Amino acid sequence: MKSSNNKILITGGATGIGLGLTERFIKENNTVIICGRRTEVLKAVTDKFPSVISKECDLSVEADRIELYKWIAKEHMDLNVLVNNAGIQNWMSVSDEGFYQKAADEISINVTAPVHLANLFVGLPSLNTIINVTSGLAFIPLSKVPVYCATKAFMRSFTLSLRHMLQEKNIEVIEMIPPALNTDLGAKGIHDAYPPVSDFVEAVFEQMKQGKKELTFGTSEARANANNEIIADYFNKMNP
C-alpha cells in the first residue's frame, strides 16, 4: 500500500488505535474520513485536525452501515482504503448477568460490521486496499475477554480468506495485529502499563511501506510468525 495521497475511511477513527492511525495518515498527506457513534468525540478530532472528515454512524446497525456506504459512494467516490478498526472489549464470564447481550454487542461491532463493510466497499470501483485490525489475542485467548478473543480469531481467519479472494480484483488486504496497548479498550486504566499507541503506529507504518501484509508489534510478532509457520503450507494447498 502506498503511504500517501489516499482517501481513507477509518472506523472508530476518533479514539485509541483509530485516532493514532488518523493522525499518522494525515502526516503522510492522506485525506482521512472517520466514523463513530459519539458526536462530541468526532468533533474533538475535527477541531484538532480540520482536514479530517467525520460521519456519525452506529456500526452495530445494518441500516447505518448501508447509509455510510451510500454516502461514501456519492460524496467520496474516490475513496480507496477501508480500515476496519472499530471494536469493543468486555471483561466478563459466561455466568455473568448480561453476558449474552454483551457478547452480542461485541460480535455485532467486531465481526458483523467489518464483514458487512467489506462486502459493501468491494463494490466501490476506486477501492484498492482493506486493512483489518485484529489482535495478538486472535492466536492465544485471554479467558477474561472470551468473546473479544473469539471475534479477533474470526477476523484473522476472515482476513486470510479475503486476501486470497480479492487477489483477482487487485485489492490488497492487510492485517494489522496489535498486542495490548495503552488505550481505554475494555475500560479506563486496564491497559495503562502497556506501550503507547504511537509506538505501534510508527512500527506498522514502516512495515506497510515495506509492502508487508501482516503488520505486527511487540509480542504479536512472535504469535503471528508461529501461526504462519504452522498453517502456511496447508493454506496454500487448500487454496490454490
PENORTA-V916923 format. One record per residue. SS is DSSP state (H for helix, E for strand, C for the rest). PHI is phi in degrees with one decimal (999 if undefined). NEAR is the number of other C-alpha atoms within 10 Angstrom. Layout:
SS_PHI_NEAR / SS_PHI_NEAR
//
This chain:
C_999_19 / C_-71.1_11 / C_-91.3_15 / C_-135.5_13 / C_61.2_13 / C_-106.5_21 / E_-114.2_20 / E_-125.6_24 / E_-102.5_26 / E_-115.4_23 / E_-75.0_25 / C_62.4_25 / C_-83.0_27 / C_-101.3_26 / C_-143.0_19 / H_55.0_20 / H_-60.2_25 / H_-58.1_24 / H_-67.0_20 / H_-60.0_19 / H_-67.7_25 / H_-57.2_27 / H_-60.3_20 / H_-70.8_17 / H_-66.4_21 / H_-61.5_18 / H_-60.3_12 / C_-91.1_13 / C_66.5_13 / C_-112.1_19 / E_-90.8_19 / E_-117.5_23 / E_-113.6_22 / E_-120.0_24 / E_-136.3_23 / E_-173.9_20 / C_-88.3_15 / C_-102.5_14 / H_-57.9_13 / H_-67.0_10 / H_-71.8_14 / H_-62.2_22 / H_-64.2_18 / H_-61.4_12 / H_-72.2_21 / H_-69.2_17 / H_-66.5_11 / H_-78.5_9 / C_-125.8_14 / C_-58.7_10 / C_-76.6_14 / C_-73.3_19 / E_-102.7_16 / E_-120.0_20 / E_-142.6_19 / E_-73.3_16 / C_-161.2_20 / C_-98.0_17 / C_-68.2_26 / C_-77.4_19 / C_-105.3_13 / H_-56.4_15 / H_-62.2_12 / H_-66.6_14 / H_-64.6_19 / H_-65.9_16 / H_-64.3_12 / H_-59.9_20 / H_-62.7_19 / H_-62.5_16 / H_-63.9_13 / H_-61.4_18 / H_-61.5_17 / H_-88.8_10 / H_-95.7_10 / C_-138.9_16 / C_-66.8_16 / C_-92.6_16 / C_-61.3_23 / C_-122.7_21 / E_-132.8_23 / E_-111.2_24 / E_-111.8_25 / E_-84.3_26 / C_-113.1_23 / C_-56.1_24 / C_-163.1_25 / C_-128.1_17 / C_-136.4_21 / C_-117.3_18 / C_-86.0_15 / E_-164.7_17 / C_-118.3_14 / C_-61.2_12 / C_-88.0_8 / C_-68.4_9 / C_-65.8_10 / C_85.7_11 / H_-56.3_16 / H_-61.2_13 / H_-66.2_10 / H_-64.1_18 / H_-63.0_19 / H_-62.0_13 / H_-63.5_19 / H_-62.9_21 / H_-63.6_21 / H_-61.8_20 / H_-79.9_21 / H_-84.6_28 / H_-121.1_23 / H_-59.8_18 / H_-62.0_22 / H_-65.4_24 / H_-64.8_18 / H_-64.4_14 / H_-63.4_21 / H_-60.5_17 / H_-61.4_11 / H_-69.6_15 / H_-77.0_22 / C_-66.3_18 / C_-81.9_11 / C_-84.0_17 / C_-56.9_12 / C_-82.5_17 / C_-65.6_21 / C_-131.0_20 / E_-148.2_22 / E_-121.6_27 / E_-114.1_22 / E_-105.7_25 / E_-89.6_24 / C_-106.6_25 / C_-173.7_25 / H_-61.5_25 / H_-74.9_23 / H_-66.9_23 / C_-96.1_17 / C_-134.3_12 / C_-74.6_17 / C_-99.6_14 / C_-65.2_13 / C_-72.4_13 / E_-127.9_17 / H_-63.5_18 / H_-75.9_27 / H_-56.0_27 / H_-60.0_22 / H_-65.0_21 / H_-65.7_25 / H_-73.8_25 / H_-64.6_21 / H_-57.7_16 / H_-67.3_24 / H_-60.8_22 / H_-64.0_13 / H_-60.3_14 / H_-64.8_21 / H_-60.3_14 / H_-67.8_14 / H_-60.5_19 / H_-59.4_18 / H_-67.4_15 / H_-65.0_14 / H_-91.6_16 / H_-56.2_11 / H_-68.0_8 / H_-92.4_10 / C_57.9_12 / C_-103.8_21 / E_-78.5_18 / E_-119.0_25 / E_-115.0_23 / E_-108.1_23 / E_-103.9_24 / E_-120.6_27 / C_-78.1_23 / C_-84.7_20 / C_-63.1_22 / C_-130.0_21 / C_-77.7_19 / C_-131.6_20 / C_-93.8_16 / C_-57.3_18 / C_91.8_15 / C_169.7_12 / C_-65.4_10 / C_92.7_11 / C_-63.2_14 / C_-110.5_16 / C_-61.7_13 / C_-84.4_11 / C_-93.3_12 / C_-59.8_16 / C_-71.2_17 / H_-58.4_19 / H_-59.4_17 / H_-65.1_13 / H_-61.7_21 / H_-62.7_24 / H_-61.4_15 / H_-65.1_14 / H_-73.3_20 / H_-67.3_17 / H_-63.5_13 / H_-65.7_16 / H_-63.5_18 / H_-65.4_11 / C_-81.9_11 / C_86.7_13 / C_-73.7_15 / C_-99.9_16 / E_-121.4_18 / E_-107.4_24 / E_-121.0_25 / C_-161.0_22 / C_58.8_17 / H_-69.8_13 / H_-70.3_20 / H_-64.2_16 / H_-64.0_13 / H_-66.4_18 / H_-66.5_19 / H_-62.8_12 / H_-63.2_11 / H_-63.7_11 / H_-65.1_13 / H_-61.1_10 / H_-79.1_10 / H_-100.3_11 / H_-56.0_11 / H_-63.6_11 / H_-63.7_11 / H_-61.3_13 / H_-64.9_10 / H_-69.3_9 / H_-79.8_8 / C_-128.3_10 / C_-66.8_6
//
